[in-house]
């Protein structure tokens, strides 16, 4: 009797040992549905979202917050006396009127996505001093735009064109050299420099060179500058200067005309809209470092976006900066504002 009881106990012990052994053998396959050659992307540590210390991939979906960093955009706006002239022959609108309306539209469209800063030139010109005071930044870079709107709506046209001084003021403005975000400037002008050598009245090569060198220095410090030429009567004595300034600013247009030409309010509004799209960043910073970066997935409005290591169309992850970089048409979607929601998730299979 004792022997039969002992025999049953041994058999039960044998099956328990066998089941335990099978559990250990099958454990690495319990979570992942990938093939053996698919890799696990793990480093043998727990990630807190379904992974194990055996190095298997995570299987519980985990959302990572990704946010863009608003760029700085300095608005450098010419308000010389010639801005009271019509933008185009036969137009009943002045360049200054078109500038006000187009800038207000830009501020409305960029609010919350761009940190705008502001200076106009000349500042405080008089009948005796057409070049005005030494130019300085009037509104700090900020996402709060009330003060800039007030200045735009209160603009008047008077004096000469100290383009070089305005660009030098932007160059000296330290916030515009923030290495944690993109830094840009827009130079909007309707003519050639006339200050300081031309005393606000005479176009001359010294002031041309001052403006060109100031643009080169601004770009050398990491600020890309878009150059806009406003009006049909632009650059009558030196048609190539704005081309050279646009190239020096680092954002020339393709074709023979390198700067952005606008001969109406509608054209200026389209130019500023294009510039707004160009400065909006396609870089998203993650709020935490993903433990398994090979198992990241990205979606626009719940549609899966392909990961593209060739950086043509799609996205990729940069472990050095812990950022998602979006490329090509996918980036164009973000810049156009057509993506209502972007999600970054981590898991061993694409999100449902």
Legacy VTK file of the C-alpha trace (Angstrom):
# vtk DataFile Version 3.0
C-alpha trace
ASCII
DATASET POLYDATA
POINTS 352 float
0.000 0.000 0.000
2.745 2.325 0.924
4.596 1.397 -2.285
1.531 2.178 -4.513
1.056 5.468 -2.760
4.719 6.259 -3.211
4.484 5.276 -6.884
1.561 7.633 -7.496
3.448 10.424 -5.741
6.507 9.873 -7.929
4.407 9.911 -11.084
2.784 13.173 -10.011
6.221 14.621 -9.306
7.448 13.540 -12.751
4.580 15.339 -14.547
5.023 18.493 -12.491
8.733 18.609 -13.356
7.933 17.999 -17.047
5.319 20.782 -17.148
7.666 23.199 -15.401
10.405 22.372 -17.906
8.069 22.964 -20.867
6.999 26.292 -19.396
10.607 27.430 -19.245
11.283 26.315 -22.805
8.163 28.022 -24.223
8.391 31.222 -22.165
10.493 33.217 -24.692
7.832 32.636 -27.372
4.820 33.504 -25.261
4.777 37.250 -26.081
6.297 37.724 -29.505
4.731 36.603 -32.753
7.905 37.388 -34.744
10.075 34.843 -36.538
13.413 33.843 -35.070
15.287 36.041 -37.525
13.123 39.063 -36.771
15.160 40.073 -33.732
13.755 41.298 -30.508
15.083 44.851 -30.373
15.565 44.375 -26.649
18.545 44.783 -24.376
17.624 42.218 -21.756
16.094 44.731 -19.353
12.559 45.366 -18.254
10.870 48.337 -19.906
7.801 48.465 -17.699
5.385 47.883 -20.570
5.221 44.129 -21.030
8.846 43.186 -21.704
10.850 40.693 -19.654
14.420 40.294 -18.536
14.854 37.513 -21.122
15.309 40.073 -23.937
11.988 39.452 -25.701
10.273 42.354 -27.478
7.688 44.452 -25.718
4.114 43.602 -26.590
2.053 46.052 -24.594
1.491 49.217 -26.621
3.011 52.353 -25.100
2.370 55.936 -26.280
5.262 58.406 -26.196
4.541 62.131 -26.224
6.191 63.847 -29.196
6.142 67.632 -29.542
7.596 70.103 -32.005
9.704 73.038 -30.844
8.369 76.331 -32.260
11.022 78.135 -34.299
12.018 81.782 -33.897
11.074 84.012 -36.839
12.322 87.602 -36.877
10.242 89.987 -39.013
12.497 92.735 -40.428
10.183 95.166 -42.215
11.009 98.195 -44.361
8.801 101.209 -43.566
10.717 103.826 -45.564
8.837 106.654 -47.283
8.533 104.771 -50.562
6.245 102.234 -48.843
3.506 104.858 -49.358
3.732 104.243 -53.107
1.334 101.868 -54.898
2.469 98.230 -54.945
1.730 98.023 -58.665
0.843 100.546 -61.349
-2.879 101.237 -61.337
-3.344 99.833 -57.828
-5.279 101.868 -55.267
-3.407 100.180 -52.419
-0.025 101.190 -51.062
2.824 98.819 -50.248
2.315 99.604 -46.569
-1.373 98.667 -46.693
-0.572 95.382 -48.407
2.188 94.727 -45.872
-0.122 95.304 -42.894
-2.810 92.948 -44.176
-0.399 90.191 -45.244
1.547 90.321 -41.961
-1.648 90.107 -39.909
-2.646 87.023 -41.883
0.810 85.490 -41.248
0.514 86.147 -37.511
-2.942 84.568 -37.416
-1.762 81.472 -39.285
1.465 81.080 -37.316
0.150 81.768 -33.818
0.983 78.899 -31.471
3.421 77.300 -33.925
6.007 80.071 -34.407
7.744 82.444 -31.980
7.683 85.799 -33.799
9.960 88.727 -33.036
9.849 92.155 -34.622
11.840 95.131 -35.848
11.104 97.717 -38.522
13.375 100.225 -40.210
13.982 103.137 -40.081
13.156 103.750 -36.439
12.141 107.284 -35.419
13.205 109.094 -38.620
12.828 112.874 -38.784
12.871 115.510 -41.510
16.501 116.200 -40.592
17.590 112.575 -40.078
16.005 110.258 -42.638
17.971 107.244 -41.333
16.501 107.561 -37.827
17.885 106.026 -34.638
20.163 103.020 -34.349
17.954 100.041 -35.191
17.132 97.594 -32.393
14.772 94.649 -31.842
11.461 96.094 -30.666
9.519 92.947 -29.695
11.186 89.857 -28.218
10.625 86.432 -29.778
7.440 85.028 -28.271
4.336 83.021 -29.030
2.283 85.928 -27.618
1.625 88.219 -30.571
-0.517 91.084 -29.248
2.319 93.629 -29.208
3.489 92.738 -32.709
-0.072 93.077 -34.029
-0.306 96.540 -32.461
2.926 97.607 -34.112
1.917 96.186 -37.498
-1.429 98.003 -37.414
0.248 101.255 -36.345
2.917 101.280 -39.063
3.613 104.490 -40.956
5.968 105.087 -43.882
8.703 107.699 -43.516
12.442 108.111 -44.016
15.261 106.209 -45.697
16.282 102.555 -45.890
18.890 101.421 -43.315
18.829 97.758 -44.421
22.335 97.016 -43.171
21.584 98.415 -39.723
18.425 96.326 -39.442
20.266 93.124 -40.315
23.044 94.009 -37.876
20.442 94.431 -35.113
19.037 90.976 -35.884
22.577 89.559 -35.823
23.195 91.067 -32.365
19.948 89.688 -30.924
21.064 86.672 -28.890
17.665 84.955 -28.622
17.730 84.531 -32.400
20.718 82.218 -31.967
18.950 79.637 -29.785
20.548 76.252 -30.517
17.515 74.343 -29.208
15.215 75.516 -32.032
15.197 76.721 -35.628
16.056 80.401 -36.139
14.847 82.369 -39.165
14.360 85.916 -40.391
12.276 87.581 -43.103
13.602 90.754 -44.728
10.737 92.577 -46.429
11.857 95.636 -48.412
10.745 97.680 -51.376
14.107 99.052 -52.498
17.811 99.492 -52.134
19.646 100.603 -48.967
20.207 104.346 -48.546
21.689 104.515 -45.030
23.964 105.548 -43.500
26.203 106.760 -46.348
23.301 107.865 -48.548
21.734 109.747 -45.608
18.398 108.158 -46.401
18.103 109.642 -49.900
20.825 108.311 -52.198
21.387 104.742 -53.354
25.101 103.921 -53.164
27.479 100.979 -53.258
28.754 101.409 -49.680
25.280 100.894 -48.236
24.675 98.013 -50.654
27.792 96.256 -49.399
26.912 96.964 -45.765
23.570 95.218 -46.254
25.106 92.277 -48.098
27.846 91.730 -45.504
25.338 92.030 -42.653
23.212 89.346 -44.319
26.238 87.060 -44.706
27.109 87.514 -41.030
23.548 86.809 -39.918
23.429 83.550 -41.865
26.911 82.560 -40.645
25.491 82.517 -37.096
22.861 79.967 -38.041
19.940 82.200 -39.039
18.331 81.493 -42.416
16.875 84.647 -43.938
14.126 84.845 -46.584
14.291 88.003 -48.718
11.060 89.539 -50.063
11.059 92.290 -52.690
7.776 94.217 -52.645
6.539 96.263 -55.591
7.030 96.610 -59.332
9.533 99.479 -59.036
12.050 97.422 -57.042
15.820 97.689 -57.549
15.805 99.982 -60.525
19.507 100.877 -60.168
20.875 97.538 -58.939
18.601 94.652 -59.979
21.050 92.002 -58.764
21.479 93.142 -55.152
18.422 91.372 -53.700
19.408 88.206 -55.593
22.802 88.291 -53.893
21.244 89.020 -50.503
18.796 86.140 -50.914
21.660 83.771 -51.703
23.680 85.108 -48.753
20.675 84.549 -46.470
20.670 80.831 -47.207
17.096 80.551 -48.539
17.238 81.537 -52.222
14.479 80.524 -54.603
15.271 78.386 -57.607
15.473 80.104 -60.986
16.910 83.437 -62.052
15.118 85.491 -59.375
16.442 84.295 -56.019
14.353 86.509 -53.734
10.572 86.311 -53.259
8.870 88.843 -55.532
5.418 90.214 -54.601
3.483 92.806 -56.603
0.185 92.674 -54.712
-1.263 91.876 -51.313
-2.407 88.456 -52.552
1.067 87.647 -53.865
2.682 88.826 -50.628
0.263 86.731 -48.598
1.136 83.629 -50.654
4.857 84.315 -50.222
4.496 84.615 -46.444
2.384 81.459 -46.380
5.150 79.588 -48.215
7.738 80.912 -45.777
5.571 79.924 -42.806
5.457 76.363 -44.111
9.216 76.324 -44.680
10.093 77.328 -41.105
7.662 74.984 -39.374
9.810 72.164 -38.086
9.389 68.522 -39.089
11.329 67.484 -35.989
9.458 66.080 -32.993
11.172 65.751 -29.612
10.152 62.757 -27.481
9.391 63.287 -23.796
11.163 60.046 -22.830
13.898 57.883 -24.337
12.388 54.744 -25.923
13.991 51.574 -24.575
13.261 49.729 -27.825
13.678 52.279 -30.658
13.430 49.547 -33.305
9.824 49.038 -32.212
8.609 52.615 -32.664
5.583 53.345 -34.863
4.227 56.676 -36.081
0.725 57.625 -37.178
-0.878 60.704 -38.707
-4.566 60.877 -37.799
-4.508 57.143 -36.932
-2.907 56.169 -40.280
0.440 54.370 -40.071
3.389 56.283 -41.619
6.290 54.239 -42.979
9.670 54.467 -41.336
12.213 55.520 -43.977
15.937 55.159 -43.176
16.713 56.745 -46.582
15.021 59.979 -45.457
12.948 60.467 -48.618
9.344 60.106 -47.451
8.377 59.025 -43.968
10.151 59.283 -40.646
13.175 58.078 -38.728
14.456 58.193 -35.154
17.687 59.965 -34.154
18.978 58.417 -30.899
21.557 61.190 -30.448
18.891 63.854 -30.019
15.936 61.614 -29.041
13.925 63.107 -31.886
11.605 61.883 -34.622
12.560 63.406 -37.993
9.885 63.542 -40.709
10.842 63.762 -44.401
9.426 64.431 -47.859
5.662 64.501 -48.490
5.042 63.415 -44.886
6.868 66.542 -43.724
4.852 68.623 -46.218
1.665 67.324 -44.579
2.838 68.580 -41.175
3.891 71.970 -42.533
0.615 72.438 -44.389
-1.305 71.865 -41.152
-3.277 68.991 -42.674
-2.354 66.585 -39.844
-4.689 67.017 -36.887
-3.001 64.440 -34.641
0.384 62.700 -34.759
1.140 59.756 -32.455
4.334 57.885 -31.646
3.872 54.470 -30.079
6.192 51.653 -28.987
5.240 47.997 -29.276
6.233 44.684 -30.890
3.642 45.105 -33.685
2.024 48.062 -35.441
-0.833 49.680 -33.515
-4.336 48.527 -34.459
LINES 1 353
352 0 1 2 3 4 5 6 7 8 9 10 11 12 13 14 15 16 17 18 19 20 21 22 23 24 25 26 27 28 29 30 31 32 33 34 35 36 37 38 39 40 41 42 43 44 45 46 47 48 49 50 51 52 53 54 55 56 57 58 59 60 61 62 63 64 65 66 67 68 69 70 71 72 73 74 75 76 77 78 79 80 81 82 83 84 85 86 87 88 89 90 91 92 93 94 95 96 97 98 99 100 101 102 103 104 105 106 107 108 109 110 111 112 113 114 115 116 117 118 119 120 121 122 123 124 125 126 127 128 129 130 131 132 133 134 135 136 137 138 139 140 141 142 143 144 145 146 147 148 149 150 151 152 153 154 155 156 157 158 159 160 161 162 163 164 165 166 167 168 169 170 171 172 173 174 175 176 177 178 179 180 181 182 183 184 185 186 187 188 189 190 191 192 193 194 195 196 197 198 199 200 201 202 203 204 205 206 207 208 209 210 211 212 213 214 215 216 217 218 219 220 221 222 223 224 225 226 227 228 229 230 231 232 233 234 235 236 237 238 239 240 241 242 243 244 245 246 247 248 249 250 251 252 253 254 255 256 257 258 259 260 261 262 263 264 265 266 267 268 269 270 271 272 273 274 275 276 277 278 279 280 281 282 283 284 285 286 287 288 289 290 291 292 293 294 295 296 297 298 299 300 301 302 303 304 305 306 307 308 309 310 311 312 313 314 315 316 317 318 319 320 321 322 323 324 325 326 327 328 329 330 331 332 333 334 335 336 337 338 339 340 341 342 343 344 345 346 347 348 349 350 351
